[in-house]
Amino acid sequence: MKKIILFIVVAMLNLSCSAQQIKPIIRANKYSQEISFGKDSYFFLGEYFIDPEQKGTIDLKSLEKGINRVIENPDYNGYVVLNIENKVYQELRSNSMSHKNYQHNINLMVKAVELVKKIRPNSKVMIYNIPFRFISLNHKEYSDFDKLYPLLNAVDVFAPSLYLHHDEKEKKPHFFSTYIKNNLDLSFEYAEKLNKKVCPFVWYKIHPSNKNYGGNVISSNQYSEYLNLIKNYRYKNQRVEKIIYWEPAQETIDVNKKLKETVDLLKK
């Protein structure tokens, strides 16, 4: 009887530990077969397909060609990330609903999401950094729910960016914990209203906007703390279950080694 009870306790502990793990969603066709086996994947469609002539718009015909070219399987059931950071995105981010181009911009972004769903109906579509990331509370107003509602309602998953803009030498731990919590609080608040999942973007480098440290690989200590803040975050009974693991096209490190390190940290 004691052995049975012990087995049940150990099983419950193992279940509890595994329940705290976060799974990475990785770029498709980027890593070795061994390291990518069993992991969720995403296809990334950026400016090259969305606004190829840099006109500050969303070229739906070009996007359609891009989807068919990049995501060959019509039954693909993974994730699709749209990276729209041109004039359409910037105007939506920086202005209220009263802006002259608001309706045009929000409609274009919704149409882009709907197009992906039409062509790859089994996929889960998201837009990078929606809801918008904010570093200071003064910028929080840019992520107004009413302004973003049509887009938040259209996407399948919220994909806010949690990239770090500062090295650990520049800011105290409280700054980073507040930054992660404030942004996830906002995303989960909106997600609760629309019954969506939150899969934030993470990156192992300091954001390029930092003049002194931009592009540097985050130290092992800071990277571990960074991921732990996301792992330990809770919104009521909700938590981050998956992250979007960003990997740029140009490789500057051993990407397989870094992904393995990340997976190991997310399992702890």
N, C-alpha and C positions, 0 to 999 in steps of 0.2 A: 504494500500500500504506500509506504514511504517513497519507493522508487517511482511510483505512478505520479505522486504529488510533485516530486522533484522534477520529473520529466515535464509536467504541465507548467511548472514555474519557469523552467528554462525555456520552454517553447514560447511562453508569453513574453519573456524578456527579449528573446530573439525577434519576435514579431514587433514588439515595441521599438526596438532599435532599427529594424528595417523600415518601419513606418516613418522614421525621421529622416531617412535618406532622401536626397534629391537626385533626380535623374537628368542628365544633360541631353539636350536635343542638339545634334551636331550637323554640320554642313554635309550634305550628301556627296559621296564620291571624293572625299577630301583625305581620308585617313586609311591606314592599312586595314585589311580585312579583319585582322585579329583584334585591333583596338576598337573598331567600329561595330563589331558583331553584336547584335541584340539591342543596339541603341536606336532611339528615335532619330529621324533625320529631318532636315529642312532644306528646301531649295530657296535660294536668295535671288531676287530680281531687283536690280538697282537702276540707276539713271540710264545705263546703256540701253535698256529695253523700255524704260518708262518715259524718258524724255531725251531721246538720242540726239536731237539737234539743239538741246539746251535752250528751248524756247520758253521755259517756265510754265509748262503745261503738262498734262498727262496724255500721251499718245496711245490711245486704246488699241489701235491697229498694230502698233509696234509691240505693245505689251502682249497682245494675242500671239504674235509671231514668236515672241520670247518664251511664252509659256509652252507652246508646242515644240520649240527647239530644246529648251532646257529640261522640261518635265515630259519625257517621251511617253511614259506609261499613262494612258487615259484613266486608269483605275487607281492611280497613285493616291494613297490614303494618309500620307504624312503631312508635314507642315510646309506652308509656303509663306515666305516673308517678303513683303513689298517694302522697299526702302525709298520713300518719297521725301526728299529733303530740299526740293527746289522751291521756286516762288510760291507754288500752290500751298505747300506745307508751311513755309515761313509766314505767309500772310495769315493763314489759319491760326498759327501759333501766336502770333504777335498782336492780333486784333480781336475785337469783340464781334458779336453777331451783327452789329450795325454796320460793319465794314462793307463797302460797296461790292467787294468780290466774295463775301462770305458764302453766299448760296452757291455761286459758281464753283468755288473751291471745294466745299464740302461735298457737293454733288459729284464732282470729278473723282474724288477719293473713294466715295461709296461705289461709283461705277467700276472703278478699278478692282475693288474687292469682289463685286458681283461678277465681273468678267472671269476672274480666276475660278470662282465657284461654278460658273456655267461650264467652263472648259474642263475643269478637274473637280467634279462635284463631290468626290470623296475626300478631298483635301481639307485641311484646317488652315484658314487664312488669317494672317495678322499683318499689321503695319508696324514697322520699327518705331519705337518711342511714342506709341499711343497707348495710354495717356502720356502727355508730355512730361519729361523729367524736369524737376526744378531743384536748384541747389539752395537758393534762399527762399524764405517764405514770401518775399515780395514777388517772386516769379510764379507762385502757386496759382495765381489768378488766371494764368495762361491755360490751365487745364480745367477750364469751366465745363461742368458736366453737360449743361444745356447746349453749349456751343458744339461739343463733341458728340452729343447723343446719337445722331444719325450714323456716325462712323463707328462708335462703340457698339452700337446695336448690330452693325453689319459684319464686323469681324467675328471670328470664332474664338479668338484668344487675345487677351491684352498682352502687349509686349513692351512694357516700359523699359527704358535704358537705365541700368544701374552702374554704368561705367564710372570708374573713379577718376576724378579730375585733379586729385592731389596725392602727392607722395606722403608716406607716414612721417617724414621729417618736417613737413609743412603744417600739419594739423594734428590736434590732439584726438585720442580715440573717441571722445564724445562727439566730435564733428562727424565722423564716419558713421557711427551708430545712429545719430539723428538723421543724417542724410538717407540712409537705407530705410529707416522706420518711416519717416515722413512720406517718402515716395511710395513705399509699399502700402501704407495706410490709405493713401489716395486711390491707388489702383484697386485695392480690395474693397474699398467703399463703393466705387463705381461697379466693380465686378459683382458685388452682392446685389445691386439693384437690377442687373441684367443677367444674372446667373451665368457668368463667364469664368473661365480660368485665367490666372495670372502667371505668365512665364516670362520673367524679366531677362533682359540681355545682360550677360556678364562678359568681361574681357580681362585677360591677364596682363594688360598694359595700361599705363596711365594715359588718359585721354590726350590727344595731340594738342588740344587748346592750351595745355600747360606749357608755358615758355621754357621752364627750367627742366621739367621731368617728362614732358610729353613724349610718348613713344617708348619710354623705358619699361622693361618688364618689371612688374611689381615684385618686391622682395617676397621670399617664401613666407616670412612671418606675417606680412601685411596681407598676402593673398589668402593665407589660412584664416586670418581674422575676418577678412572680407566675406569669404564663403560661409563662415560660421554665423555671421550676422544675418545672412539670408536664411540659413538653415534653422536658426533659432527663432526667427520671426513668427509671430502669431497674430492673426486678426480674428478675434472671437474664437471660433473653432476651426478656422481656415489657416492654411500655410502654403508656402511655395512648394509645389510638388515637382516641378520641372523648371529648368533654366534653358534659355537659348544661349548656347556657347558660341561666341563670336570668334571667327577665324578669318582674317583678311586674305585676299587672293595671294598676295606676296608673302612668302614664308621667310621669316627672319630667324626662326628658332626651330628646334626639332618638334614639330607639331604633334607627333604621336606620343613623344615623351611627356609633353606638357598636358595633353589630354589625359593620359594615364594618371599623372599626378593629380589632376583636377578630380577625376573620378574617385581616386583613393581618398581625397579630402572630403568629398561629398558623402562618402560611405561612413566616415568616422562618426 
